[in-house]
Structures are given as structure tokens and as C-alpha cells.
Amino acid sequence: MLRTEAELLERLRAGRLIEGLDTATEAYVEGLKRTLIVSADTELISAPAYLRAARDAPSINSYMSAVSIVQDELGHAHIAYRMLRDLGVDPDELVYRRPPKAWKYPYAFDVPLDRWEELVVANAFYDRAGFVLLSDIYQHTSYGPWKRALVKVDREETFHLRHGERWMKILADDPEHKAKVQRAVDWMFVLTLEWFGLPDDLKRHGEQVGYQLKGMTNDQLRQTWMAATVPLCERLGFSVPAHLDQATGQYVIDVPFPMAFDEDHKRWAIERGAISWDEVLQRWRRRGPCNEEFVAMIQRGHRQLQQRPG
């Protein structure tokens, strides 16, 4: 392991990748672990979340497409947990023995996806968010093993979001289905805005950009996501609470942000106005209605094996 931050920064300035523990500092490794755990947990928890809604698929073919996406997400999670093992972290401890509230993934996955319309919006919105984040890491990360692994992940995430966009277009042609998609858009758009984390002026960990683990800030990533998602929805005839400010070239959120969220009714409390990010953090830490259910699904098989005699 490198002894000083100066050695690490000199290596980064020279454009050389970090290849393992022997070419990193302790602070770099800790920052990398935090980033990888969030990525791994997000990929893994999406599997039970998507599988739940896939049961509402309109045909066998569409169900199989959804299951294929679930399979991809499990593979992406395995890649990230495998890299964590190389950094001295025990993936079995993370996956099978952590309590549900200790998992590190976006709160959006704690809100159940109950219908096919919600699943395809999740593919278009959530997988686009994942694509934006991982594409930024692929392009800018200083950690060599992750850069190489993301070649495969990037291509598969593209398939996931295209699946969602294609189905949103299909459903937009039918008034009844279009109304159901719009209801999903109404609550999932703002949840995805939250996906990118605290605004830049409140960000608590600066090593992700400082150590070149990623290239863009949270607010820049949010803008990149809106730059693809808002035009998509406008093109398909769905309304979203954001618009492009032609003067600045930036997307503006048209509702109070952040807001209180009624997770039982999947509704934003617009009438209350904006709340503090501290209140949002409390909701994130409390986790949502499906947190325990989804983690239990992941851990169930391991626990059953542990309980078998002999």
C-alpha cells in the first residue's frame, strides 16, 4: 500500500490506474469500498424488486424479458462484491448477515413495484440512473479493475433502460395503460431525482471525485439523467415536473425539492412545500416498506442451508 497521499495523487495526475491494494492508500481504499458497496447493494436489491412486478407481465415473452434483466442485475452485483473481496471485505458478511437497515442502496427500491407499468418506468428511470452513474465511473474511474468490469455492465444496463423506454412507448398508445404509466411517472420521477444523493453543497464524502472514483458531482449527474429522461417523457406524451431553461441550458425542477413522500399511497406531499435534506436522510435511514421483505428474500436460501443438520 502507498504510504502517503502525495504518492497517490502523483500517480493519479500521471493518468495511471490504481490496480489493487499495493497501489492505493488506506483512505482511497475506504472511499472505494463505500462506493462499491452502494453499487453492489443496488444491483442486488433490484432483483427481488423487479421480480415482484414481473409477475404482472402481459405475456410469457415480456415476463422472460423481465427475468433476463433480473439475471443481469444479479451478475452485476456479483462483479461488485467480487471486487470488494479483493479489497479485504467479506461479501458473505455483507449479503447474508447484515440487517436490512444496514444495506446501502437508493430508497426508491424500498417502495414496491406492483404493476407492469411501474416496472417499465423503473427500467426507464432507475436503470437510466444506474447507467448514468456507472457510465461516469467507467469513463473517469481511477480504479482499473472496475473500469474493465464496467464494459459488460454498461452494455447490459443500456438494454434495461431501452426495454423500459420501448414499453413506455407501447403503453402510451393505449389511453388506459397510458394513464397507469403516468401515475407511475408521477411518483417515480422525483424518487429518481433523489437517487443521486445530496446536493453538491451538502455532500459529505468528497473522495469520489477527489480520488477520481467518478468524474461528475451529484448535481451534474442529476442534470445528465434529466437531459435524457425529460425529453423521453415529453416525446411520449407524459408530463414530468421539470423543464429545460433555455437561457442556462440547465433543467429546472418544477416542484419543491426535496419533498415529503407518502410511501403507502405513493404520493408526494407537494402541498407541504420543500423539506430539509435532514428529513430526507431520516426517511432513507428508516428505509421503506419493502426493505425487510427484499433482504429476507436474498438471505433466505443461505439461512435455510445453515439450519440443515449435518
N, C-alpha and C positions, 0 to 999 in steps of 0.2 A: 504494500500500500504506500502511496506517495506520502511524504512527511508533511508537506506544507501546502497551503492554498496557492502560494506563488508558483509552485511546480505544476499544480493542476491548471491554473489559469494560463500559464505559459504554453502548456500542451494544447489547451482549447484554442488559444489565439493562433497557434500554428496550424489549426484545422485538423489536428489528429484526433481520432476517435478514442474513447475510453473502452477498453476491451474486457475489463474484469477488475477484480479487487486490487491487483498489483499495479494498476494504472489509475487508481482513484484515491481520493481522500475519504476519511470517515464521514465528513459532512456531505460529500457528494453521494456516497452510498446511501445514507439515510434519506436524503431527498429523493433519490431514485426509487428506493423501497416504497416510500409513501405514494409516489406516482404510480408505480406498478401495481400496488395493492388495490388502489381505486380502479385501475383499468381491469385487473383480473376479476375483482368482485362484480363490476358492472357487467362484464361479458357473461359471467356465470349466472348471476341472478336473472338475467334476461331470458334464460332458457325456461324456467317454470312460468315466468310472466307471459311469455309468448305462447307457450303450450296451452295455458289456460284459455286464451282467446281462440286458439287454432281449432278448438272443438266446435266453434261456431262457423267453421268454414263452409262455404256454399256448395262445395263439391269435393270429391276424393282428390282430384288433381290439385285444387287450391290448398287442401289440407296437407298434402305431401310437400308442396312448396314451402308452407309454413314450418313444417317439421325439418325440412332441409336447412332453413335459416337457424332453427334451434340447434341443429347439429353443428353448424358453422360456429355459433356462439360458444358452444362447449369447447370446440377446438381452439378458438381464440383465447379462452380462459386458460386452457392447458398451457399455451405458449407463455403467457404472462406468469403463471405460477411456476413454470419450469425455470424461468429466468430468476425468479425470487429464490428458488432453491440454490441456484448458483451464487447468490449473494448471501447465503447463510441463513435464509428463512425457511422454516419447516412448512411446506404447503399443507400437509395433513392437519397441522395445528390450525392453520387459517381456515381451511374448508370445513373440517369436521368437528372442531372443538370450540370454535369461537361462538359466543352467544349472539343471537340475531342482531341486537342493537349495536354490536361492535363492528358489524360489516360496514364497508366504505363504498357505497355506490349512490348514485343520484336518487333523491327521494321519489322521483317520478315512478320508479319501478315498484314502489310500495303501494301505489294506487292501482287497483285491479283493472285489467283489460278484460272486459266481459263479452264483447261482441266482435265480429269480424271487422266491422267498420273501425273500431278502436285499434285493432291490431294493425290494419294497413296504415292508419295515421301514425301509429307508433313506429312502423318501419320507415315512413317518410320523414318523421320528425326526429325520433330518438336515434335511429340509425344514421340519419344525416348528422346529428350532433356528434355521434361517435366517429363518423367519417371525418368531420371537420377537425376533431381533436387528434385523431390518430394520423391523419394526413399531415397535420402540422408537426407532430412528433417525427413522422417518417422523414420529412423534409429537413428538419432542423436538429434532431436529437444528436447529442454527442456520444450516446451510448451505442456502440457498434452492434452488439447482438440484437438490440431492439430494432434498430434501423433495418437490419436484414430480415428479421421475422415479419416486419410490417408489410413487406412486399406482397405476401399472400393475404394477410388480413385486409389490406386496403382494397384489393380486388373483390373480396367476398363482401365487404361492407357496401361496396358500390352496388352489388346485386341486391342486397337487402333493401336499400333505400329506393332503388329503381322498382322493386316489387311493390313497395308502398305507393310510389307515385303512379305506377301503372294502374293499380287497383283504385286509387282515388279518382283517376280519370274515368275508369269503367263505371264506378258507382255514381259519379257526377251526372251521368246520362239518365239516371232514373230519379225522379223527384223525391220519392220516399227514401231511397238509400242516400241521396244527397243530403237530405235533412239530418239523417243519422250521422253522416260523416261530419257535417257542420257542428253538431253537438259535441262530437269528439274533439274537433279542432278548437272549439271554444275553451275547453279546459286544458288541452294538451299543449297548445301553443305557448302559453305562459309558463307551464311547468318546464318546458324545454328551454325557455329563456333562463330559468333558474339553474339549469343543468351545468352551465359554465361557471357557476360559483359566484363568489363575492365580487363586487365591482373593484376595479383596479386600486382605487384609493383606500380600500379596506382589506386588500389581500394580505394574508398573514405569512405566507411562505413565499419568499422571493427566489428560492434556489432553482425553481423550474426554468425560469428564463435566464437567471444569472449563470447557471451551470449548463445552459444550452440543452436542457432536457426537452424543452419545447421552444418554439420561436415567438408565438403570439401571446399576448396577455388575455385575460378573461374577457374583457370588453371587446377586444379585437376579434376573438373567436365568436362572441355573440353576434357581432356585426356580420361576420362571414356566413354564419348559419342563416341569419335573416336575409342576406343577399341572395340566397338560393331558395329559401322557403317562402318568403313573401311573394315573389313573382310566380312561383308554382301555384300557390293558392289563388292568387288573382287570376291567373290564366284559366284555372278550372272553375272559377266562379264561387270560391269560398272566401268569406270575409275573415280577416285577421286584424288584431289590434296593433298594427304597425304600418308605417308608410315610409317611403324614401323622401328625404328632404333634398330637393334638387339643388339647393344652394350649397349645402355642405357635403352632399354625396353620402350622408350617413342615414341609417334607418332610425326612425324615432318610434318609441313605444307609446301607443295612444291610450293606455290605461295606467292607473297608478302601479308603480313597480318599485319594490315588491309589494305584494298584497297578501291578505289573509285568505286561506283556502279551506273550503268545507269539503273534506275528503269523503265524507259519507254520501254527499249529493253531487260530488264532482263539480263544484261551482266556486267561482272566485267572488269574494266579497267586495266588488267594485265600489259599492255604496259607502264602504268604510274608509276609502281612500288608501293612501300608501301607509305601510307599516315599516318598522325598523328592520334592518337585517339581523339584529339580535333576535327578534321574534321569529324570523325565518330559520335561523340557526337552531332555535329551540324546537321548532317543528321537525327539522331534519334529524336532530339528535333523538327526538321522541320516536322517530320512524313512523311509518304509515300502517294501514290496516293489513297489508299482506306480508309484512316483514317476517314475522314468525312463521307463517304458513310456508313461504317460499324457501326459507333457510331450512326448515324442517324437512321439506321435500328433498333438498340436496343432501342432508345429513342422514336421512332415514336408512338408506342401504348400509352405510358404514356402521350405524348403531346396531342394526339387526345382525350384521356379521360379528360384531363384538360380543353380542349376547348369546351366540350359538355355543353350546357346550363343546369342550374339547378343542 
